[in-house]
Amino acid sequence: MDEQNYKAMEHDMTDAAELSPKELGEGVAEAGKTIGDGVVDFYKKIEDGVVGAYKKVEEGAVGAYKAVEDFCVDKLFKKDGETVQEAKDRLNGKK
């Protein structure tokens, strides 16, 4: 820590020593609220990242499953002139 920062910190501490207990308590409460808000914002960013990553993995897995399903229906169960969706509907008993 350089001398200028040390003197500024020392000055701030002198100011704090002159505060009444009520003023000091309010300052501490405000600092705690500010820290709490920062922590909440931090955890919100982590939550958004985790949820976003999960959604991308889920979309990829579901997309891959549907592609494999369509390929299998196309190659194994589709009749001449029938679309993949028509074959799926037929296999599921839908008309």
Secondary structure per residue as TSV (DSSP state, phi and psi in degrees):
chain	resnum	aa	ss	phi	psi
A	1	M	-	360.0	129.6
A	2	D	-	-80.0	168.5
A	3	E	H	-64.1	-36.9
A	4	Q	H	-64.4	-45.7
A	5	N	H	-64.7	-38.0
A	6	Y	H	-63.0	-44.6
A	7	K	H	-64.4	-37.4
A	8	A	H	-65.4	-41.8
A	9	M	H	-65.9	-41.2
A	10	E	H	-62.9	-39.5
A	11	H	H	-64.0	-43.9
A	12	D	H	-61.4	-38.7
A	13	M	H	-68.1	-35.5
A	14	T	H	-64.7	-43.0
A	15	D	H	-60.7	-40.9
A	16	A	H	-64.9	-35.0
A	17	A	H	-66.8	-24.5
A	18	E	T	-86.2	-6.1
A	19	L	S	-77.9	150.5
A	20	S	-	-73.1	160.1
A	21	P	H	-55.8	-36.8
A	22	K	H	-64.9	-46.4
A	23	E	H	-64.7	-40.0
A	24	L	H	-64.5	-42.7
A	25	G	H	-62.0	-40.6
A	26	E	H	-64.6	-38.6
A	27	G	H	-65.4	-42.3
A	28	V	H	-65.5	-41.4
A	29	A	H	-62.5	-42.4
A	30	E	H	-65.2	-40.9
A	31	A	H	-63.6	-41.1
A	32	G	H	-62.7	-40.2
A	33	K	H	-64.4	-42.4
A	34	T	H	-62.9	-43.7
A	35	I	H	-64.0	-43.5
A	36	G	H	-60.3	-42.0
A	37	D	H	-62.4	-39.2
A	38	G	H	-65.2	-40.4
A	39	V	H	-65.8	-43.0
A	40	V	H	-61.3	-44.7
A	41	D	H	-61.1	-40.8
A	42	F	H	-61.7	-48.2
A	43	Y	H	-66.5	-33.0
A	44	K	H	-63.8	-40.9
A	45	K	H	-64.9	-40.4
A	46	I	H	-63.1	-45.9
A	47	E	H	-58.8	-46.7
A	48	D	H	-61.1	-39.8
A	49	G	H	-65.7	-43.2
A	50	V	H	-66.9	-46.0
A	51	V	H	-64.2	-41.9
A	52	G	H	-62.2	-42.7
A	53	A	H	-65.0	-41.4
A	54	Y	H	-60.8	-44.0
A	55	K	H	-62.6	-39.3
A	56	K	H	-65.6	-41.4
A	57	V	H	-64.5	-43.8
A	58	E	H	-61.2	-47.0
A	59	E	H	-61.5	-39.5
A	60	G	H	-65.1	-43.5
A	61	A	H	-66.7	-44.5
A	62	V	H	-65.8	-41.3
A	63	G	H	-62.0	-41.9
A	64	A	H	-66.0	-41.3
A	65	Y	H	-60.9	-45.9
A	66	K	H	-63.1	-37.8
A	67	A	H	-64.5	-43.1
A	68	V	H	-65.8	-42.5
A	69	E	H	-60.5	-47.6
A	70	D	H	-61.9	-40.2
A	71	F	H	-63.2	-45.4
A	72	C	H	-64.7	-44.2
A	73	V	I	-62.4	-41.8
A	74	D	I	-61.9	-45.4
A	75	K	I	-83.8	-30.8
A	76	L	I	-105.7	-31.8
A	77	F	I	-121.5	-13.0
A	78	K	-	-74.1	135.1
A	79	K	-	-93.1	166.0
A	80	D	T	-54.8	130.1
A	81	G	T	77.4	2.7
A	82	E	-	-98.9	140.2
A	83	T	-	-80.2	166.6
A	84	V	H	-61.3	-43.6
A	85	Q	H	-64.8	-39.8
A	86	E	H	-63.3	-38.9
A	87	A	H	-65.8	-41.0
A	88	K	H	-62.4	-45.6
A	89	D	H	-60.5	-42.7
A	90	R	H	-62.4	-44.4
A	91	L	H	-67.5	-29.4
A	92	N	T	-87.3	-0.4
A	93	G	T	81.6	14.2
A	94	K	-	-91.3	153.0
A	95	K	-	-113.8	360.0
